[in-house]
Amino acid sequence: MKLAIITSHPIQYYAPWFSYINQNTNLELKVFYLWNFGITETIDLEFKKSIKWDIPLLDGYNYEFVPNVSKNPGTKSIKGLQNPTLLSTVAKYNPDAVMLIGYNYASLYRFIFQWNINQAPLIFRGDSHLLQCPKGWKASFRRKFISLIYSRFAAFLYVGKANYEYFTYHEVKSKQLFFAPHAIDNNRFLQAAEPAKKEAIKWKKELGIPDHNKVILFAGKFNSKKRPLDLLQAYKQANLKDVVLLFVGGGELETELKKQAAEHPNIFFAPFQNQQMMPRTYAIADLFILPSYGYGETWGLAVNEAMCLSCPIIVSNHVGCGQDLVKPYHNGLIFEAGNISDLTKLIKLAFSNSERLKQWSFKSSEIIQQYSYQQTTEGLLKALSHI
């Protein structure tokens, strides 16, 4: 079977999956990219820096970049991906099925409604959720519009429980839904785990963190969606002994974060770490926290990465992966998004029993084994068999 995959740009979480599919199935695969971010040096507006990923994103599978004529290329607006030749380019490949990863761009809207679904059915993979319940006439209109879009697809890959509920809310039938969990390149992180732990000891000294101190880690973009300021306030209020807070990354809130942390000796900062350094980043942590608020944190793949390095986890209840990856009192805790006092309480609870925290780290390692490219690919193959 010939499978075409259409996605915005090479992404460090997806590219290794495409390679896995190509090497471990009988599918003839071709990926159509609509933008070249991550391959060429490009400014990331949220990290506030120029980025080019330092791992290979185009190895091990067939791909093609479809010319993007947008004046402002990117994924921050519907007009950011405008690829007039997409339909004809995919048709020339003559696939048996087409999988779209996302749809909310000009090129993809055109493709969805112009593609001959009788010639090659469409599969959709997304990760949206409704962890904040939408209300009002706008929400009602949006529900009908999204349901109309989904009516063009024959099968859907859902990444977790919250995503499953999102699809059924938009009138997708359960028989069309196939579990294909969000995953990262687990093998790369697991193989790097031991050397990463040794590197983390050195890095800890370089950062000026005392050896005996435990580390709470925030790694990602310093923006309002991720809510690093909530974590900073909760950490201050927890007032823990021999526990430091480390922010790794960058973004629009960096100046404010450093201003509020200026007089606190146990809050540390490290700059953006590229992919090869991420195992070390998580290896330094005794607890990983993702306090995101709102719809934007559809999953939180940083949690997958942290769990590969045996991190206990605290997430807000707006983080899409929470229902799947975080088992309260087994490998972490879940707090009410935006509730700083609730987060403070859970941070204190996590560090109140060091032996229990160690057990949570083991449990994280066990849970993440079931969220790998193998399981994701099995879901894809079941969807293809269905259609």
C-alpha positions in Angstrom: 0.0 0.0 0.0 1.2 3.5 -0.9 0.7 6.0 1.9 1.1 9.7 1.5 1.6 11.8 4.7 1.1 15.6 4.6 2.4 17.6 7.4 3.6 21.2 8.0 7.4 20.7 8.4 10.0 18.3 9.7 9.4 17.9 13.4 11.8 16.1 15.8 9.0 13.9 17.2 7.5 12.8 13.9 10.5 12.4 11.6 11.9 9.4 13.5 8.4 7.8 13.4 8.3 8.1 9.6 11.7 6.4 9.5 10.4 3.7 11.8 7.3 3.1 9.6 9.5 2.8 6.5 11.9 0.3 8.1 9.3 -1.8 10.0 6.3 -2.1 7.7 5.5 -3.0 4.1 4.1 0.4 3.4 5.5 2.5 0.6 5.7 5.8 2.3 6.2 9.4 1.1 6.0 12.5 3.3 5.0 15.8 1.8 6.3 18.8 3.8 4.8 22.3 3.4 7.6 24.3 5.0 11.3 23.9 5.8 11.5 25.0 9.4 14.1 23.1 11.4 16.1 22.1 8.4 17.4 25.6 7.6 18.4 28.1 10.3 15.0 29.9 11.1 13.9 32.3 13.8 11.6 30.6 16.3 9.4 33.5 17.5 8.5 31.8 20.8 12.0 30.8 21.8 13.2 34.2 20.5 16.2 32.6 18.8 17.4 31.1 15.5 17.0 27.3 15.5 18.2 24.5 13.4 17.7 21.0 14.9 20.9 19.1 15.5 19.5 15.6 14.8 18.8 14.3 11.3 15.1 14.8 10.3 15.1 13.7 6.7 16.9 10.3 7.0 15.3 6.9 6.5 12.2 7.7 4.5 11.0 9.3 1.2 9.9 13.0 1.3 9.3 16.0 -0.8 9.0 19.7 0.0 6.0 21.3 -1.7 6.8 24.9 -2.6 5.2 27.4 -0.1 4.3 30.8 -1.6 3.2 32.4 1.7 4.7 35.9 2.3 5.0 34.9 6.0 5.6 31.2 6.0 5.0 29.3 9.3 2.4 27.6 11.4 1.2 30.6 13.5 -1.6 31.5 11.0 -3.9 29.9 8.5 -2.1 31.8 5.7 1.4 30.6 6.8 1.2 27.4 4.6 0.1 28.2 1.0 1.2 25.5 -1.4 -0.7 25.8 -4.7 0.7 22.6 -6.2 0.0 20.3 -3.2 -3.0 18.6 -4.8 -1.3 17.8 -8.1 1.9 16.8 -6.3 0.2 14.2 -4.1 -2.0 13.0 -7.0 1.1 12.4 -9.0 2.4 10.0 -6.3 -0.9 8.1 -6.7 -1.3 7.0 -3.1 -3.8 4.4 -1.8 -4.4 6.5 1.3 -3.4 10.0 2.5 -2.8 10.9 6.2 -3.0 14.5 7.2 -1.3 15.7 10.4 -3.4 18.8 11.3 -5.7 20.8 9.0 -5.9 24.4 10.1 -4.0 25.9 7.2 -5.0 27.3 3.8 -3.3 24.6 1.8 -4.9 21.8 3.9 -8.4 23.2 3.7 -8.2 23.3 0.0 -6.7 19.7 -0.1 -9.4 18.3 2.2 -12.3 19.5 0.1 -10.8 19.1 -3.4 -9.2 15.6 -2.9 -11.0 12.7 -4.5 -11.7 10.6 -1.4 -13.1 7.8 -3.5 -9.7 7.4 -5.2 -7.7 7.4 -1.9 -9.4 7.8 1.5 -8.1 10.3 4.1 -6.8 9.6 7.6 -6.5 12.3 10.2 -4.1 12.5 13.0 -4.4 15.3 15.5 -4.1 15.9 19.3 -6.7 18.5 20.2 -8.7 18.2 23.4 -11.6 19.8 25.3 -10.1 20.0 28.8 -11.5 23.5 29.0 -15.2 23.0 28.0 -16.2 25.4 25.2 -19.4 27.5 25.6 -21.5 30.0 23.6 -22.6 30.3 20.0 -19.0 30.5 18.7 -18.2 27.2 20.2 -21.4 25.7 18.7 -20.5 27.0 15.3 -16.9 25.8 15.6 -18.2 22.3 16.5 -20.3 22.1 13.4 -17.5 23.4 11.2 -15.0 20.9 12.5 -17.5 18.1 12.3 -18.0 19.1 8.6 -14.2 18.8 8.0 -14.0 15.5 9.8 -16.8 14.1 7.6 -14.2 14.0 4.8 -12.0 11.5 6.6 -12.4 7.7 6.7 -10.4 7.0 9.8 -8.7 8.9 12.7 -5.7 8.2 14.9 -6.2 9.4 18.5 -3.2 10.0 20.7 -4.8 9.7 24.1 -8.0 9.8 26.2 -8.7 13.5 25.9 -8.1 13.4 22.2 -10.6 10.5 21.8 -13.2 12.5 23.6 -12.5 15.5 21.3 -13.1 13.4 18.2 -16.4 11.9 19.5 -17.6 15.4 20.5 -17.2 16.3 16.8 -19.3 13.3 15.7 -16.6 10.9 14.7 -17.8 7.3 15.1 -16.0 5.1 17.5 -15.4 2.5 14.8 -13.4 5.1 12.9 -11.0 5.8 15.9 -7.7 4.0 16.3 -5.3 4.4 19.2 -1.9 5.6 18.0 -0.3 7.2 21.0 1.8 10.3 20.9 5.4 9.1 21.1 9.0 10.3 20.8 12.1 8.5 19.8 12.3 6.5 23.0 15.3 4.5 21.9 17.4 7.6 21.4 16.6 8.8 24.9 17.0 5.4 26.6 20.3 4.7 24.9 21.6 8.1 26.0 20.3 7.7 29.6 23.5 6.5 31.3 26.0 8.9 29.7 23.4 11.7 30.2 23.4 11.0 33.9 27.1 11.4 34.1 27.0 14.6 32.0 24.2 16.0 34.3 26.5 15.7 37.3 29.1 17.9 35.5 26.4 20.3 34.3 25.0 20.7 37.7 28.4 21.9 38.9 28.7 24.2 36.0 25.3 25.8 36.8 26.4 26.3 40.4 23.8 23.9 41.9 25.1 22.1 45.0 25.5 18.4 44.6 23.2 17.5 47.4 20.3 19.6 46.2 17.4 18.1 44.3 16.2 19.8 41.1 12.8 20.8 39.9 12.9 21.2 36.1 11.0 23.3 33.7 12.1 22.9 30.1 10.4 24.6 27.2 9.2 28.0 26.0 8.9 30.8 28.5 5.4 31.9 27.4 2.0 32.5 28.8 0.7 29.1 27.6 3.4 27.2 29.5 2.9 29.3 32.7 6.5 29.3 34.1 5.6 32.2 36.3 3.0 30.0 38.1 5.8 27.5 38.8 8.1 30.2 40.0 5.5 31.5 42.5 4.6 28.0 43.7 8.3 27.1 44.2 8.8 30.3 46.3 5.7 29.6 48.4 6.7 25.9 49.0 9.9 27.1 50.6 11.7 23.8 50.4 15.1 23.0 51.8 17.8 21.6 49.5 15.6 21.8 46.4 16.3 24.2 43.6 14.3 25.3 40.6 15.9 25.2 37.1 14.4 26.9 34.1 15.7 25.7 30.7 14.7 27.4 27.5 13.8 30.9 26.5 11.0 33.2 25.3 8.9 36.3 25.9 8.7 35.8 29.7 12.4 35.4 30.2 13.1 38.9 31.4 10.1 38.8 33.9 11.1 35.4 35.2 14.7 36.5 35.9 13.4 39.7 37.5 11.2 37.8 39.9 13.9 35.2 40.6 16.7 37.8 41.0 16.8 37.8 44.8 16.2 34.0 45.2 19.5 32.1 45.4 18.0 28.7 44.5 16.4 29.6 41.1 18.7 28.9 38.1 18.5 29.4 34.4 20.0 27.7 31.4 19.6 28.6 27.7 17.7 26.7 25.0 19.1 23.1 24.6 19.1 21.5 21.2 17.9 17.9 20.7 21.2 16.2 21.4 21.4 17.8 24.8 17.9 17.0 25.9 18.7 13.7 27.6 21.2 15.5 29.9 18.6 18.2 30.5 16.1 15.7 31.9 18.8 13.6 33.7 19.5 16.6 36.0 15.9 16.6 37.3 14.4 14.9 40.3 11.0 16.2 39.3 9.6 17.6 36.0 6.8 20.1 36.0 4.6 21.3 33.1 2.1 23.9 34.5 0.4 24.8 31.2 -2.9 26.6 31.0 -5.5 26.6 28.2 -6.0 24.7 24.9 -2.5 25.1 23.6 -0.9 22.2 25.5 -2.6 19.5 23.4 -0.2 16.8 24.7 3.1 17.9 26.1 5.8 15.7 24.5 8.4 17.0 26.9 6.6 14.8 29.4 7.4 11.7 27.3 11.0 12.8 27.1 11.3 13.4 30.8 9.7 10.0 31.6 12.3 8.3 29.3 14.9 9.7 31.8 12.9 8.4 34.8 11.5 11.7 35.9 8.5 11.9 38.2 5.9 14.3 36.7 3.6 17.1 37.8 1.3 18.6 35.2 -1.8 20.8 35.2 -5.2 19.4 34.3 -5.0 21.3 31.0 -2.0 19.2 29.7 -3.4 16.7 27.2 -1.2 13.8 28.2 -2.1 14.0 31.9 -4.9 11.4 31.7 -2.6 8.9 30.0 0.9 9.4 31.3 0.5 10.8 34.8 -0.9 8.3 37.3 -1.5 10.2 40.5 0.6 8.9 43.4 2.2 6.3 41.1 4.5 8.4 39.0 3.4 12.0 39.7 0.5 14.4 40.4 -2.0 16.6 38.6 -3.1 20.0 39.8 -5.7 22.5 38.8 -4.4 24.7 36.0 -3.7 28.3 37.1 -4.1 27.4 40.8 -0.7 28.3 42.3 -1.7 27.2 45.9 -2.6 23.8 44.6 0.7 23.5 42.7 2.5 24.6 45.8 0.8 21.9 47.9 1.8 19.2 45.4 5.4 20.3 45.1 5.7 20.0 48.9 3.9 16.7 48.8 6.3 15.3 46.1 9.4 16.1 48.2 7.9 15.1 51.5 9.0 11.5 51.0 12.2 10.9 49.1 11.7 7.1 48.8 8.3 7.5 47.3 9.7 10.1 44.8 12.3 7.5 43.8 9.5 4.9 43.2 7.6 7.4 41.1 10.7 7.7 38.9 10.7 3.9 38.3 7.0 3.9 37.5 7.6 6.7 34.9 10.1 4.4 33.1 7.6 1.6 33.0 4.6 3.6 31.8 6.5 5.3 28.9 7.4 1.8 27.4 3.8 1.6 26.2 4.0 5.0 24.3 6.5 4.2 21.6 6.6 4.2 17.8 5.7 0.5 17.8 2.3 1.2 19.4 1.7 4.3 17.2 2.5 2.3 14.0 0.1 -0.5 15.1 -2.7 2.1 15.3 -1.9 3.4 11.8 -1.9 -0.1 10.3 -5.2 -0.9 11.9 -6.7 2.3 10.5 -5.3 1.5 7.0 -6.8 -2.0 7.3 -10.2 -0.5 8.3 -10.3 1.8 5.2 
